[in-house]
Amino acid sequence: MRRTPALILGGGPAGAACAVMLARAGRPHLLVERSTETGDAICGGFLSWQTVAALETLGLAAQSLNPVAVTQVRLFHRHRIAQAPLPQPGRAVSRRRLDTLLLERAIALGACVERGLAATHIEGTQVDFRGGGTVAAGALFLATGKHDVRGLARPAAARGADPTLGIRVRLAPSARLSALIGDSVELHLLDRGYAGLVLQEDGSANLCMAVHRSRLAEAGTVPALIADMARECPPLGDRLAHWAPGVSDAIANVPYGWRARATGPGIFRLGDQAGVIPSLAGEGMGIAVASGMRAGQAFVAHGAAGAEAYQRALAAALGPPMALAGLIRRAGESPWTAPALLALARAAPYLVHVAARWTRLSGRPVDADAHSNES
């Protein structure tokens, strides 16, 4: 059995941000990532102005993520559209690029990273890995994203009676696609779901959909479901003309609205393991980065004993943006209320601006000047 003062389980944005914080402070730790190579996880890919600022405090310049800013949001329902400027410019970036840059940053600062080890069971702060290895930690940072680990899995009841599926397709770069989307992040409101679309750093478009299982069951297959959505929302159909049918990724049972209000001794829950905001808010990666930074700061200040206060504070901060995002989501995916939501956005674009601001995780993740022991 190996031992470490701090074990970070997961090398995505939450785990890597936490590793940067611990490495800066000179705190010994081990980050374990299940994959041997960085992939492109299913994710909306939008970074708010607030998250861009947080990443800059970690040493990642906005230009390194994507040289092109996202400056406005567009809301679609069938043939109608509403748009408004974002409170401040954001960025869109693939998970492959973001995860690579963050992990490289952590390693450059001295983080200890091991890859290709998949956790199978957690007991307290002790983790068993496939192949028989075990690591006992003084503190455990659970940053496994949408993947649950036996022993600390999120409750099944959080998925609801008609659970949500996440589906992602990639649209190849083209001049026409760039002209359609431009510097916008798009939200297409659909019956029992919605789709988010934004251009990434290589010019391709990342189309992520959150759809209730009942709608997929009616369609029968993912390609048939996407074809139904294209007919329902013609602007979305225009963009899907750039899709190679049959190429998609999916993840089941996304527990939107769930958050961890408490934790066990020495256990810090990060990112989607701390709270899952509806993806239309575009704050999933923001929560991942901010929670990693906050958890790292709490450990540096208080050690493993800081876990419970950290978790309570994060849950309280997540409450208002998650509640508002959930309200907008329920209105947007209902055929009865979606037209009214779009009409309201068209009549008062400032409300879109306000919603974009109020669905952010409040407060600065850490003091931007707290860069102790950074090389």
C-alpha positions in Angstrom: 0.0 0.0 0.0 1.3 3.4 -0.9 0.6 6.6 1.1 0.4 10.3 0.2 -0.6 13.4 2.1 -3.1 14.3 -0.7 -4.5 12.2 -3.5 -6.2 13.9 -6.4 -8.4 11.5 -8.3 -8.9 12.8 -11.8 -6.8 15.0 -14.2 -9.6 17.1 -15.7 -9.9 20.8 -15.0 -10.9 20.4 -11.4 -8.1 18.0 -10.5 -5.5 19.8 -12.5 -6.5 23.2 -11.0 -6.2 21.7 -7.5 -2.8 20.2 -8.4 -1.6 23.7 -9.5 -2.6 25.1 -6.1 -0.9 22.4 -4.1 2.2 22.5 -6.2 2.5 26.3 -5.9 2.3 25.9 -2.1 4.9 23.1 -2.1 2.4 20.6 -0.6 3.3 16.9 -1.5 0.5 15.2 -3.4 -0.3 12.7 -6.1 -2.7 13.2 -9.0 -4.0 10.0 -10.6 -5.7 10.0 -14.0 -7.5 7.0 -15.4 -6.7 7.7 -19.1 -3.2 7.2 -20.5 -3.7 10.0 -23.0 -5.7 13.2 -22.8 -9.0 12.8 -24.7 -11.8 15.2 -25.6 -14.4 14.7 -22.9 -18.1 15.4 -23.5 -18.4 19.0 -22.5 -20.0 22.2 -23.8 -16.6 23.9 -24.1 -17.6 27.4 -23.1 -15.5 29.3 -20.6 -17.1 32.4 -19.1 -15.2 35.7 -18.6 -14.9 34.7 -14.9 -13.4 31.3 -15.6 -10.9 32.8 -18.1 -9.8 35.2 -15.4 -9.4 32.3 -12.9 -7.3 30.3 -15.4 -5.1 33.3 -16.0 -4.3 33.3 -12.2 -3.2 29.7 -12.7 -0.9 30.7 -15.5 -3.0 30.0 -18.6 -3.4 33.1 -20.9 -6.7 33.5 -22.7 -4.9 33.6 -26.0 -3.5 30.1 -25.4 -7.0 28.7 -25.0 -8.5 30.3 -28.1 -7.4 33.5 -29.8 -11.0 34.3 -30.7 -13.4 35.6 -28.0 -17.1 34.7 -27.5 -19.0 38.0 -27.2 -22.7 37.2 -27.4 -25.3 34.5 -26.7 -28.1 33.5 -29.2 -31.2 31.8 -28.2 -33.2 29.8 -30.7 -36.7 28.2 -30.7 -37.9 26.8 -34.0 -37.6 29.7 -36.5 -37.2 32.5 -33.9 -34.1 33.9 -32.4 -33.1 36.3 -29.6 -29.6 37.5 -28.9 -27.7 39.7 -26.4 -24.1 40.5 -25.6 -22.4 38.6 -22.9 -21.5 40.7 -19.8 -17.8 40.2 -20.8 -16.1 38.2 -23.5 -15.6 34.5 -22.9 -13.7 31.7 -24.7 -14.5 28.3 -26.2 -12.0 25.5 -25.9 -11.9 21.8 -26.4 -11.4 19.7 -23.3 -8.4 18.1 -25.0 -6.7 21.5 -25.1 -7.8 22.7 -21.7 -6.9 19.5 -19.9 -3.5 19.3 -21.7 -2.6 22.9 -20.8 -3.7 22.6 -17.2 -1.9 19.3 -16.6 1.3 20.7 -18.2 1.1 23.7 -16.0 0.7 21.5 -12.9 3.6 19.3 -13.8 5.8 22.3 -14.6 5.2 23.6 -11.0 6.1 20.2 -9.6 2.9 18.2 -9.4 3.3 14.4 -9.3 1.0 12.9 -11.9 0.4 9.2 -12.7 -1.7 8.1 -15.6 -3.5 4.8 -16.6 -4.7 4.0 -13.1 -8.5 3.5 -12.8 -10.1 3.7 -9.3 -12.5 0.9 -8.5 -13.4 1.5 -4.9 -13.1 4.2 -2.2 -13.2 3.6 1.5 -12.8 6.8 3.5 -9.7 8.4 1.9 -8.3 5.1 0.8 -8.6 4.2 -2.9 -8.3 0.8 -4.6 -7.2 0.7 -8.2 -7.7 -1.8 -11.0 -4.9 -4.3 -10.9 -4.7 -4.4 -7.1 -2.9 -1.3 -6.0 -4.1 0.8 -3.1 -3.3 4.3 -2.1 -4.0 5.6 1.4 -4.2 9.4 1.6 -4.4 12.0 4.3 -6.9 13.9 2.1 -8.8 12.8 -1.0 -9.8 15.2 -3.8 -12.6 13.5 -5.8 -12.4 15.0 -9.3 -13.6 12.2 -11.5 -16.1 14.4 -13.4 -19.2 12.5 -14.6 -17.7 9.1 -13.7 -18.7 7.8 -10.3 -16.5 5.5 -8.2 -18.0 2.8 -6.0 -18.0 4.0 -2.4 -18.6 7.7 -3.1 -21.1 7.5 -6.0 -23.6 10.3 -6.4 -27.2 9.2 -5.4 -29.2 7.5 -8.2 -32.3 9.5 -7.1 -30.6 12.7 -8.4 -31.1 11.4 -12.0 -34.9 11.8 -11.8 -37.7 9.7 -13.3 -36.8 10.7 -16.9 -33.0 11.1 -16.7 -31.0 13.4 -19.0 -28.6 12.1 -21.6 -25.6 14.1 -22.8 -24.9 13.8 -26.5 -22.0 15.5 -28.4 -21.2 15.7 -32.1 -18.4 17.6 -33.8 -19.0 19.7 -36.9 -16.1 20.1 -39.2 -14.6 23.5 -39.8 -15.9 25.4 -42.8 -16.3 29.0 -43.9 -20.1 28.7 -43.9 -20.2 27.2 -40.4 -18.0 30.0 -39.1 -20.3 32.6 -40.7 -23.4 31.0 -39.1 -22.0 30.8 -35.6 -19.3 33.6 -35.5 -18.4 34.9 -32.0 -21.6 33.5 -30.4 -22.5 30.7 -28.1 -25.8 29.3 -29.3 -28.6 27.7 -27.3 -31.3 25.9 -29.3 -34.4 25.1 -27.2 -36.1 21.8 -28.0 -38.9 19.6 -26.7 -37.4 17.9 -23.6 -34.0 19.1 -24.2 -31.7 21.8 -25.7 -28.5 22.0 -27.7 -25.5 24.3 -27.1 -23.1 25.2 -30.0 -19.9 27.2 -30.1 -16.7 27.3 -32.3 -13.6 25.8 -30.7 -10.0 26.8 -31.1 -9.4 24.8 -34.3 -12.5 26.2 -36.0 -14.6 23.1 -35.5 -18.0 23.4 -33.8 -18.8 21.6 -30.6 -22.5 20.7 -30.4 -23.6 19.3 -27.1 -27.2 18.3 -26.4 -28.9 17.5 -23.1 -32.0 15.4 -23.9 -34.4 13.4 -21.7 -34.3 9.7 -22.2 -38.0 9.6 -23.1 -37.3 11.5 -26.3 -34.5 9.2 -27.3 -36.8 6.3 -26.7 -39.3 7.8 -29.1 -36.7 8.4 -31.8 -35.1 5.0 -31.4 -31.5 5.9 -32.2 -29.2 8.9 -31.7 -29.1 9.7 -35.5 -32.9 9.6 -35.7 -33.1 11.8 -32.6 -30.7 14.3 -34.1 -32.7 14.3 -37.4 -35.9 15.0 -35.4 -34.2 17.9 -33.7 -33.0 19.3 -37.0 -36.5 19.3 -38.3 -37.9 20.9 -35.1 -35.4 23.8 -35.1 -34.4 24.7 -38.7 -31.4 26.9 -37.7 -30.0 23.9 -35.9 -30.6 21.8 -39.0 -28.6 24.3 -41.0 -25.6 23.8 -38.7 -26.1 20.0 -38.6 -25.6 19.9 -42.4 -21.9 19.9 -41.5 -22.2 16.8 -39.4 -21.1 13.3 -40.6 -24.1 11.2 -39.4 -23.3 8.4 -37.1 -20.3 10.0 -35.4 -21.3 11.0 -31.9 -20.5 10.6 -28.2 -23.0 10.1 -25.3 -23.1 9.8 -21.6 -26.2 8.6 -19.6 -28.0 9.8 -16.5 -26.5 13.3 -16.0 -27.8 14.4 -12.5 -28.5 18.1 -13.3 -29.3 20.1 -10.1 -27.5 17.8 -7.7 -24.9 19.2 -5.3 -23.0 17.7 -2.4 -24.1 19.6 0.8 -21.8 17.6 3.1 -18.8 15.3 2.9 -16.7 12.8 4.9 -13.6 13.6 6.9 -10.7 14.6 4.6 -12.8 14.2 1.4 -13.0 17.2 -1.0 -15.6 16.8 -3.8 -14.7 18.9 -6.9 -16.4 19.7 -10.2 -19.3 17.4 -11.2 -18.7 15.4 -8.1 -19.6 18.5 -6.1 -22.5 19.9 -8.1 -24.0 19.5 -11.6 -25.4 22.7 -13.1 -27.6 22.5 -16.2 -25.3 22.8 -19.1 -27.2 25.6 -20.8 -25.6 27.9 -18.2 -22.2 27.3 -19.6 -20.7 27.1 -16.1 -19.7 23.5 -15.8 -16.0 24.1 -16.5 -16.2 27.2 -14.4 -17.3 25.2 -11.4 -14.7 22.6 -12.0 -11.8 25.1 -12.1 -13.1 27.2 -9.2 -13.8 24.1 -7.0 -10.3 22.8 -7.6 -8.8 26.1 -6.7 -10.9 26.5 -3.6 -10.3 23.0 -2.4 -6.5 23.4 -2.9 -6.6 26.7 -1.0 -8.6 25.1 1.8 -6.1 22.2 2.1 -3.1 24.5 2.2 -4.7 26.6 4.9 -6.3 23.9 7.1 -5.1 20.5 5.9 -7.6 17.6 5.6 -9.7 19.2 8.4 -10.7 21.9 5.9 -12.8 19.5 3.8 -16.2 19.9 5.5 -16.1 23.7 5.7 -15.0 23.9 2.1 -17.9 21.6 0.9 -20.5 23.5 2.8 -19.3 26.8 1.5 -19.2 25.5 -2.1 -22.7 24.0 -1.8 -24.0 27.4 -0.6 -22.3 29.3 -3.4 -23.7 26.8 -6.0 -27.3 27.1 -4.8 -28.4 30.4 -6.5 -26.8 29.8 -10.0 -28.0 26.2 -10.1 -31.6 27.2 -9.1 -31.8 29.9 -11.8 -30.2 27.6 -14.4 -32.7 24.9 -13.5 -35.6 27.3 -13.8 -34.5 28.4 -17.3 -33.9 24.8 -18.3 -37.4 23.7 -17.3 -38.9 26.6 -19.2 -36.8 26.1 -22.2 -37.4 22.4 -22.7 -41.2 22.6 -22.4 -43.2 23.3 -25.6 -45.6 25.3 -23.5 -43.2 27.8 -22.0 -40.3 27.9 -24.4 -42.1 30.3 -26.8 -42.7 32.7 -23.9 -39.1 32.5 -22.8 -37.9 33.4 -26.2 -40.4 36.2 -26.6 -39.2 37.6 -23.3 -35.6 37.4 -24.4 -36.4 39.2 -27.7 -38.4 42.0 -25.9 -35.8 42.5 -23.2 -32.3 41.4 -24.3 -30.9 42.7 -21.1 -32.6 39.8 -19.2 -30.4 37.4 -21.2 -27.4 39.5 -20.0 -28.6 39.3 -16.4 -29.2 35.5 -16.6 -25.7 35.0 -18.0 -24.3 36.9 -15.1 -26.4 35.3 -12.4 -25.8 31.7 -13.4 -22.0 32.2 -12.6 -20.5 30.8 -9.4 -20.3 33.8 -7.2 -17.0 35.1 -5.7 -13.4 34.8 -6.6 -12.0 31.2 -6.3 -8.9 32.4 -4.6 -6.8 35.4 -3.9 -5.1 36.1 -7.3 -2.0 37.2 -5.4 -1.7 33.9 -3.4 1.1 32.4 -5.6 3.4 31.2 -2.9 6.4 29.1 -3.9 5.7 29.5 -7.6 8.6 29.1 -9.9 
